Amino acid sequence: MKKQPKLILRESAVWDMTRNFIPGSFVEMGAGTGHMASLFLARGFHGACHDMGDSSRDLIRKRFENDRDRLQVVDELSDLSVNHFDYLMAFEVLEHVPEDGDVLSQWLEYLKSGGIFIASVPAHQRKFGRSDEIVGHVRRYERLQMHKLLESVGLKEIKMVNYGYPITELTRTLSNRIVSGDKSYDSLDQKQKSILSAQTKPLAIKKMLSLVSGHMVQPFCHLQRWFYRWDLGDGLVVVAKKP
């Protein structure tokens, strides 16, 4: 499946925020298909993944069946060791969680003191639309809101960038229009929508992506860096330290 432009831009922003990180152990929450885990494995990291979807965990196990010595897939968080990992990651997950502070506090139990939390979330509640609804989002985040959330669970040295501008302003508007009449997700509950969103895209979105080349988006990976400090883009990437 071709990547959505926002995913390409997000990967670039994550790289910018973590390029100097020393490879170590990580645990990724809400790992989906394991795509982001694969990027960190390629950089020499190792660790574990968890996802609430049985089908998602099966996909990750199949994807990394030849890398079981470097990546463990756990069915329950209780299978993980507390205060164990150098990095805790959650990409496009917290926006699916009604009680985000409580869940984040639980996740942080598995991160070492001095460990780093890395996450991405969609930005700006005013942009919440049909494309958020069908994938099970319960919110989008403002920069200050995200900062307060991280502070409330004890994280320090918070750094954040707002990525995606200017191209995501166009792609989000276009996506909302394309899926405005899509009823295929309406029979699913919020959890089911969240699990499915990591595995596939609405048919109309797939058709649109078939016309888009990743090379077309690459110049915007460089352009968006000029706007990281401003609240203009469609998503946030954050890193913070556990004391």
N, C-alpha and C positions, 0 to 999 in steps of 0.2 A: 504493500500500500504506500502511495506517495504521502510525504509529510505535508501537513498543513503549514502554510507560511508562518503562522504564529509559533509552531513547534520549532521550526528552524531558527527563528529569532530568539526563542526562549533558550534553546541549546547554546546559542552564541553568548547570551547574557550569563548563563550558568558558567560557561567556560571563563568568561571575563572575571567572574567573582571568585572562581576557585582555581585559577590557573597556577597559583603558587602553592597550593595545598600539597603537603607531603603525602604520598600514598599510604593508606592504613586501612583499618577495618571500618566498614560502614554497615548500617542497617537502614533499609529503605522501607518506609511505610506506604501502603497503597501503591504497590509497585506496578500494577497493571499488567502489561505484557513483558516487563523487564527491560524496556528500551533504555531508560536512563541508567539502570544498573549496568547495561552493556557498555555504555560510554565510560563509566568509571572503572570497570574491569579492564578495559582497553588501556587505561592509564596506569594500571598496576595496583589498583585497589582490590580489596576482597571483602567478603562479608555475608550478609543475609538479607532476604527479602520477605515481606509479608504482604498479603492482600486479603481483604475480607471475602473475595469471591473464590469459590472452589475452582471454577473454570479458569480464573486468572492464574491461580497458583499452578494449575496443571499446565497452562501455557508456558509459564516461566520455567517449570521443571523440564519440559520438553526442549525449550530453547537452549537451556544451559546443561543438558544432560552430559556433555563432555567437559563441563567445568565444575563438577560437583565438589572438587577439592578447593575451589575458590569461592563458590557461592552456594549457600544453604537457603532453601525455601522452607519456611516454617508455617504450620497450620494455625498455631496459637502463639500469641505473644509470650505466654508463659514458657514456651520452649526456648526463649532467649535468655541469656545471662544478663543480669542487671549490672549497671556501671561498667560495661564491657567494651563498647564501641567508640572508636575515635570520631566517627561522623554519624549523624542522624539525618536522613534525607526524607523529604515528603514533597513531591512535585505534583501540583494540581490536585491536592487531596483535601486540605483544610476547608476549602469552600464547599465541600460535600458534607461536612460534619456539623450538625446542629450545635453540639456542646464542644466547640473547638478548644476552649481553654482546658477543660477537663481531660480531653483526649491528648492534647499536647503535653500536659503534665505527666500523663501516664507514659507516653512515648519517651520522655526525657529520662525516665528511670533507667533506660538501657544505654544512655550516653555517659561516658566517663566524665569526671570532673575535668574541666579544661577542654572537653570535646566541643566539636563544632556542629551546629544545626544549620542545614541548608534547605531552603524551600522555595517554591514558586506558587503564586496564587493569582487569579484574575483581579484586575484593578477596577475600581470605581463603580459603586452601586448604581449610579445614574445610568450606567451602560447595561444594566441587567436586562436581558431580553429573552426571546424565545429560544435562542441557541443555548442559553444558560439553563432554562427550564428543562429542556428535553434530555440534558445530560446529568441532571440531578444536583445542580448547584443550589445552595440555599442562600448564598450571598456572594458579593464581590467586595474586595477590601480597599479601603483608603490607606494611604501610607501611614498616617498618624494612628489609625485604628490598628494596623498590623504592629506598629511599634509598641503600642500599649499592651497588646496581647502578649508579645514576646517578653516585655518587662514583667507582666503579671505572673508569668511562670518562672521568673528568676533569671532569664537570659540577659547577658551583658554584651557590650561591644557590638551593638547592632549596626549592620551596614545594609543598605537597601538601594536597589536601582529600579526605575520604572522603564520597562523595555517595550519595544514594538512600534513606537512612533517613527514615521507617520503611516506606515503601510497597514497596521492593524486597524486604524480607523476605517479604512476602506473594507478590509476583509471581514471585520465584525459586522458592519452594516450589511454587506452582501450576504453573509451567512444567515443573519436574522431573516432577511427577505426570502432566501432560498428555502428555509425550513419553516416558514410561517404557516404553511398548510400541511406540514408533516404530522400525521396523527399516529404514526407507527409506535411511538414511545408512550402514548397516553395511558395504555393499560398497565404500565409498569409502575411499581412504587419507587420511592426516591432511591432506595438502596439498589434496586435492580437497574435503574437508569445509570447510577454511578458506576456499577460494575461494567455494564455494557459500553459505556462511553470510552473506557480504556481499551476496548477490544476492537471496536468498529465505529464507523461513522454513518450517519444517515445517507441513503442512496444518492440524494441530490448533491450532498457534499462530496461524495466519492466521484461523481461525474464531473464536478467542478475541478477537483484536484487532478483529474486525468488531463486537464488542459494546462496545468501549471507545472513548470519545471523548477526544481530547487535552485538551479543556477540563476533564475530570474530574481530570487529573493536574496541571494548572497550580498549584493551591494547594500541592501538595507541593514544587514548585520553590522556593517561599518557605520552607516548613517545613524542608526539608533543610538550609538554611543554618545553622540553630541547632545542627546536629550535625556540621558539616564537620570539626571538630577531633577528634572521637571516632571510634574504629574500629568503627562500627556499621553503616554502609551497605554496599552491594554493589559499589562501584567506587571507584577512585582517579583523580583528575585531577592531573597534575603539570606544573609549569613549572620550568625550570632554565636556567642560562646557561653557554655555552661560553666559557672564559677567552680 
